[in-house]
């Protein structure tokens, strides 16, 4: 699932629609904050198992990978994005 041209959500399709809406809002807000500081080529988030999230962030040839796991999807998402 693509959000804009440079944000990809992988394996998030199975989430309940209400959770997916919140995920999109959280990711969108973080992407906006990141874009204010520097342009980025790609932000990819992958949902693995029970709320394990990995991110791949690429900007200007740099690649940052983060991972977070939490029993709460939104806490895991926030933790993974804060590590970028």
C-alpha positions in Angstrom: 0.0 0.0 0.0 1.4 3.3 -1.0 0.9 6.6 0.8 2.0 9.3 -1.5 4.9 8.6 -3.8 7.6 7.8 -1.3 5.9 6.0 1.6 5.1 2.3 1.5 3.1 0.2 4.1 3.7 -3.5 3.7 1.5 -6.2 5.3 -0.8 -3.6 6.8 -3.7 -4.6 4.6 -5.0 -7.2 7.1 -5.6 -4.6 9.8 -9.1 -3.5 10.8 -10.1 -0.4 8.8 -10.2 1.7 12.0 -6.7 0.8 13.0 -5.4 1.4 9.5 -6.8 4.9 9.5 -4.8 5.7 12.7 -1.7 4.0 11.3 -1.9 6.2 8.2 -2.3 9.4 10.3 0.7 8.5 12.5 2.9 7.7 9.6 1.7 10.8 7.7 2.5 13.1 10.7 6.0 11.6 11.1 6.7 11.8 7.4 5.7 15.5 7.4 8.0 16.2 10.4 10.9 14.3 8.7 10.3 16.1 5.4 10.6 19.5 7.2 14.1 18.6 8.2 15.3 16.9 5.1 14.1 15.5 1.9 13.8 11.7 1.8 13.6 9.3 -1.0 11.6 6.5 0.7 10.0 5.5 3.9 9.0 1.8 4.1 7.2 0.2 7.0 6.7 -3.5 7.3 4.3 -5.2 9.8 5.6 -8.5 11.0 3.6 -10.9 13.2 2.0 -9.5 16.3 3.0 -5.8 16.1 6.6 -6.1 15.2 7.4 -3.2 12.8 10.5 -2.6 10.8 11.3 0.6 8.9 13.6 1.4 6.1 14.3 5.1 5.6 16.4 6.3 2.6 17.6 9.9 2.1 20.4 11.2 0.1 22.1 7.8 -0.3 21.8 7.1 3.4 19.8 4.1 4.7 18.5 3.8 8.2 16.7 0.6 9.4 14.8 0.4 12.7 12.7 -2.2 14.4 10.3 -2.1 17.3 7.9 -4.6 18.9 5.1 -3.9 21.4 1.8 -5.5 22.3 0.2 -2.3 21.2 0.4 -1.6 17.4 0.5 2.2 17.8 3.3 2.1 20.5 5.4 -0.2 18.2 4.8 2.1 15.3 5.7 5.3 17.2 8.8 3.6 18.7 10.1 2.5 15.3 9.5 5.9 13.7 11.1 7.7 16.6 14.3 5.8 16.0 14.8 7.3 12.6 
